Amino acid sequence: MDAAGRDATLFMHTYKRLPLEIVRGEGPWLFARDGSRYLDMFGGIAVNALGHAHPAVLRAITEQAGRYIHLSNYFHQEPQQRLADALLRASGYDRVFFANSGTEAIEGALKIARRWGASRGRHELLAMSGAFHGRTMGALSIMDRDKYRNGFAPFLPQCRVCEFGSIESLQESVGAQTAAVTLEYIQGEGGIRPVSRDFAKALDDLRARFGFLIIADEIQSGIGRTGAFFGFEHFGASPDIVTLAKPLGGGLPLGAILAKGDAATVLEPGTHGTTFGGNPVACAAGAAVLGEIVEGGVMRHCAGIGRLFRARLEGLQREFPALVRDVRGFGLMLGMELTVPGDPVVSAMQGKGVLINCTDTTVLRFVPPLIIDEEHVETTCAALRDCLADLRA
């Protein structure tokens, strides 16, 4: 029985897998069992920031696994402290809580907001249309996409959604009952859609007026992905709470909540916790990832190569105006919105040895390893040009 057949008999059917069985990865490349090689331009969905089998990450994992793999959070752990110190220095936030994933980080952030708001008579959680924050009940409660919510109601009470990017909708939605506003400043699953600087400023102004918290979901856009440490930096924003995950653990499960001010002191012993969150091996890998991205120059490289990549995609937009509606994003978090469904292009690109994915039906999403170079960009855009030419024909 082949891999697809075994999947069909072994697992709950929640994933539409690509017809590939990967046996190893190296840098930005993946190798399949049949010997074929693929350029990985979606990096485990923005997880593999340093590519595959990066020596610094492998060394950190191996060395820590030889010391201890798990202790539980009853003990002080040097790998946790090392990563926490690096995160707080890089971000300017006051304290961190480690979780296992992005959706757990969102859950924890919502709990912080509710606990912060309880003594202030504030219970309402506001979020944005088109967002994706995960698949747990709290995350689903602050989303509006039927694709993820259908069949799972009822959701948490006092959760509302306003129109993403609309200052008028935002102004109508917040008030004295608002505990927190959660948003992706650059929506990922929603189609690589950024807010405007005017929207970000309006949100800051409303926070100053009403006193609520701002929670930034940086799970996909954070840790150098956009050429800045956080995506919200492109909009001059300063959230109270930030959620992180994806690249943080170097491919191992790891999420984080950063907070400052009053939000950083809400949780006390017993009010929140996790068995596996802050796993020492994952934290050791995370410290290696941060070292490469922040101190090793990867973030600066990402900003430069991202400008080149976007310029090449915009060139394709000019060449194929009937097929390409828009190109948007920052750094190596880029989207090309088509006028037609994107899945056929994803399949055609795979046939040319380049792996990308499609989100929001028509948006080709590019979130490759941050270590890609000009050759990888040119290879991707040449293959994409051929696919678009075939579509036009």
N, C-alpha and C positions, 0 to 999 in steps of 0.2 A: 504493500500500500504506500502511495506517495505521501508527501508532507500534507497536501491539501486534504487527502482522504483521512489521514490520522487526525488532523484538526477537527474535521467534521464529526468524528466519533468521540473525541476526548473533551471538547470544550463547549461551554455555553456560547451560543452564536452571537457574540457582541461585536466582532470585528470583521470588516471586509478586507482581508489580507491581500497584498500583492502576490502574484503567482511566482514568488521567488523564495528559495531557501538559502539564506545567507550563512556562510561558514566562517568568515573572518572579515575584519576591517583593518585598514591601515591609512592613517591620515584622513583625507576626504574620500577614500575609496572603499567600496564594499565588494566582496568576492562571493559569488554564488557557487553552489555545489557543482553545477555543470561547467565551472571554469570561467564563466563570463565575469567581467569587471564592470562596475557601475560607479559613476561619480555621484556622490551622495549630497544632493543639494537641499535636503530638508533635515539632515542631521538629527534623526530620532525625534523630529518635531521640536527643534530648537534646543535639544538636550546636549548633544555632543559638540560643545563649543570649541573644544580643542581637537576635534576629529576622533578617530578611532586609534586605540592602543598608544596614546600619547605617553612617552617615557616618564614624564614627571608624575602623571596620575598613576601609572602602573607601579612606579617605585613607592609612592605614598601608600597605595593599597597594600602592597606586599609587606612593607615594613610594619604597618600598623596591624595587619592580620597576624603577624608573627608575635605581636605583643599581647593583644586581646581583641576579640571581635565584638563582644558585647559584655557590658557590666550592669546595665540599668541606670536610670537617672538618680538612684540613691547615692551615687558616687561622684566625686569630682573627677573630671576627665580632661586631660591635657589637650587631646585633639579638638574637643568641643571648644575649649577656651581659646585655642589658637585660631580656629576659624571665626569664632565670635569676635575676637579682637580685630582680625583682618576685616571682617564685614563692617564693624562699627567705625573703624578708621577710614575705610573707603567710602562709607555712606554718610557719616556725620550723625547717625542716629544714636540713641542712648542705650537701648537694650535689645536683646534678641531672644526669641524662643524658637527652638528647632522642632520641626515636625517631620513627617515622612514624605509629604507630597505637597503639590500646589493646592489641591482642594482642601487638605487638612489645614494648610496655612490660612486659607480663606475662612474656614470654619472657626479657627482660633481668633482671627481678626474680628469676625462678627460677634463672637462671645465677648471679646474685649470691649467692643462698641456697646453692646447691650449692658454689660456690667458697669461701664463708665456712665452710661445714660441712666441707669436705674436710680441712682441717688439724685439725679437732676430732673427726674420726671420725663425723660426722653427715651422712647422705645422704638421709634420708626427707623427702618433701614431703607435707604433709597439707593437705587442703582440705575443702570443705563440700558436702553433697548439694544438688542443685537450683541450683547456681551456674552462671554463664556467664562465662567469662574470655576467650573468643575461639575461633578455629578453627584455630590452628596446632597442631602435635603436642604441644608442651609444655602449651599451654592445655587441649587435650583430655585430656591425661594426668591433670589434676587436676580433672576433671569427671566426673559420673556419668550424664549424660542421654543415653540411647540415641539420641535424635533427632539429636544432633550426632556421636556416637562410632561408630555402627554402620558397619562396613566399613572402618574406618581402623586397627584394631589390627595389630600390637602397639604399645603405648604405652610411654612412658618407665618404666623400672623404679623401684621404691621410691617410688611415689606412691599415696597412700591417700585415701579420702574418709570423713569421719564425718558424722553426722546434724546438719544445720543446726539450731542453736538448742538442741541437747541437751547439757547440761552433762555428763551421765553418759557419753554417747558420746565427748565431747571428752576427758574424763578417762581413758577407756579407750584412747584412740587415741594420745595424745602420750607421749613418753618420752625416754630418753637418746639415741635415734637420730634424733630429730626435728630437722631443720635449720630448717624454717620451716612456719608455718601461714598459708595464704592464705585470705582471705574477703572478701566484700562485706558490710559491716556492714548495708547495706540492699540486698538482692538486687533487681536490676533486671529482667532477662529472666526471672528466677525468679518474678516476680509482685509486685514492690514489697513484699518481706517483710523487715522489720527484725529484727535480733537483739534480745534483751532486755538491759537493763543488767546483770542478773545473769550472763548468758552472757559479756558483754564483760569483766566483772570476773574471772570464772573463768578466762578465757583469759589475762588479765594475770597472775593469780596463778600459773598453770601456767608461764608464761614465766619468772617470777621463780624458780620451783622448778627448771625443767629447762634454762633458758638458750637456748631457740630464738628465732628471729626471727618477727615478725608482719608479714605483707605485707597491706596493705589495698588492695583493688581499688576505687578511687574513680573509675573511668573514666566511669561514668554519674552517680554521686552527688556528685562533687567540683566544686570551683570555683563555689561559691555555690548550686548547684542546690537544696539542702535548706534554704536560709536561713542556713547556716553554711558556712564555706569548705570543710570536709570533712564528709561524712556521719557519720564515726565520732565527731565531736565531740559528737553527741547522746547518746553512750553513755560519755563520759568516757575514751575509749581513747587510746592513744598508740603507734601502730604504728612499727616500725623502718623499713619501706619502704612507699612509697605509689606506686601507678601511676595516671596521669592520661591523658586523651585527650579525646575527644568535643568539648566546647566550647573546648578550649585554643587551637586554631588559628583560631578565628573562622570555621570552615567549611572551612579548608584542612587537609590531613593533618598531624597533629602529635600525638605522644604524649610522655610524660615519666615518668621514674622519680625519685622523691625518696627520699633515704636520710639516716640520721643515725647517729652513733656508728661502731662498727666496720664496719657495712654500707656506710657511705659511702666507705670507703677500700679496698674489696676489689678493685675493677677497676683495672688498670694498663694502660699503653699496649700495644695488641695483644691484650688479653684480650676486648674487646668493641668493636663499632663499627658504623657505618652510613654508607652513601653519602649518602642523602637526609635522614636524621634531623636535625632542627634546621635545616631549610631557612630561609634568612633572611627570605623573604617570609612564610612561615607564622609565624615567630617575631615579626616586626614586627606581624602581625595579632594574635598572642597577647598581646603587650604592650598593645595597644589594648583587647583584651577584658578583661584583668585590671584595667586602669585604670578601665574603666567599672564592672566588677562590685565591685571592692574600694573604690576611692576615689570612684567616681561615684554610689554609693548604690544600685546595682542589687541587691546582696545583701540589704540591709535591705528594699528594696521587695519582693523575692521572699518573704522571711519573712512579711511582712504580707499580701500578696495570696494567699499559700499558705494561710494560716489561713482566709481568707474562702472560698477554693475548697474546702478540705476541709469546712468547715461546710456549704456548699451541697450537696456530695456526701453528707454524712451526713444532711442533710434528705431527700434522695432515698432513702436507705437506710431511713429511718423511713416514708416514704410507700409504698415498694415492698418490704416485708420478705420477700416470697416470691421476689423476683428478685435482691435485693442482699444478699449474705452479709456483706460487710465493706468498710470503707473504711479505708485506711491510707497512711502515708507522711509525709513532711516537706517543707515548702516547696512547690516546684513539681515534686516527684517523688511523684506520687500514684497510687494504684491503687484501682479499684473492682472487687471480686470478685463475680461473678455466680453464680447457681445454674444458669445455662444457658450454652452456648457464646457467646463474645463476638463472633465474626466477623459474625453478622447485625446486631448493633448498630453495629459499625464501618461496615458498608455503609449502614445507615439514616442514620447521622450524616453520612456523605458526601453523601447525598441532601438533607440539610438544610444543607449548606455548612460543615460542621465536620469536620476531619480528626483522627481519633484512631487508636490501634492497639490490638490485643489481644495479650497475651502469656500464656504458660502456660495457653492454651486459654480460660480463663474470666475473665481479669483485664483490664479496660479500663485502659490505661496513659496517664497524662497527664503529659507532660514538655515543656510548651510553652516558647516563649521566655520568659526571666525578666522581660521588659519588658511582659507583658500587664497589662491593668488590669481594674477591676471590670466594665466593660461586656463585655469578652471572656469573663470568668467567667460572667456572667449569660446571655450568648448561648449558651455551651456547655451550661450546666446546663438551660436552657429546652429546647434541642434534645434533650438526653438524657432529660429528663422525658417529652417526647412519644414518644420511642422506647420507653421503659420502659412507658408507658401503652399503646402499641400491642401490646407483648409481652404485657402482662397481659390485654388484651382478647382 
